[in-house]
Amino acid sequence: MSVDQSVSAVRSAFARRVAPGRALGDDAPVIAAACRDMAARFQRGGRLFVFGNGGAATDAQHVAVEFVHPVVVGKRALPAICLTDDAAVLSGIAGAHGFDAVFARQLHLLAGPDDIALGISADGRCPNVLEGLRTANELGMCTVALVGGDGNVAADHVVTARSDDPSVVKEVHVTAYHVLWELVHVFFEQPGALECHDGVCVTCSDTALPLRVREIIGDGLAIVDTNSGPEEISVALVNAHPGDIVLVHAKEAIALVEGAS
């Protein structure tokens, strides 16, 4: 292979990654909502259970250690358990109940409604990952799926790597769960981001609403106009200015819809 051919091959390899990376950025509202729900579960004592097969099994281990032993000094350690680690448990459940049950049976025994389940599947079709998420949904857990394929997975929050290349899918998943870790801590660090004061307000609802920013008040906070009057929200995740329209979910601006003209 000539030098020119090598350069062309490198450029092609990077080009295959551009669109999936941009698509992940387009999923900012999904990711932000997942992070807020995860942070809320952690805040009330919940734990994160992570699982996947093959390469995704090592991703599950990576996720667990990121939360349990943060590499960024000063970040809060959070309880996380990887369900792929114990060969005796996995082989015992597989021998008695089949490999499809290896994650679901563990969740039945270990998890509860305050916990979080994060399932990782490169093609979105791993039977034991899907069964684990189904069981987690039945238990009332917060469910998050990192998948490839068509993203047709039953979970509260589904982040899909839009690529047919398994290497690119894995790279997108690594970026996605690093962002999940980072933004969970952003919610912890924003005063009032996980609380609702004076009852249920418009910006605390489960519906994401486009609202206009009236004023930036500092410390990552802003005042927005709602049908019931001005309300305070966090704008830590977006670069918002007065007059901008932001998408607000649970008191958090999760995307910039329209900049001020």
Secondary structure, DSSP 8 states (H G I E B T S, - for coil): --HHHHHHHHHHHHHHHHHHHHHHHHTHHHHHHHHHHHHHHHHTT--EEEEESTHHHHHHHHHHHHHHS-SSTT-----EEETTS-HHHHHHHHHHH-GGGTTHHHHHHH--TT-EEEEEESSS--HHHHHHHHHHHHHT-EEEEEE-TT----SSEEEE---S-HHHHHHHHHHHHHHHHHHHHHHHHSTTTT---SS--GGGSSS-EEEEEEEEEETTEEEEEETTEEEEEE-TTS---TT-EEEEETTEEEEEEE---
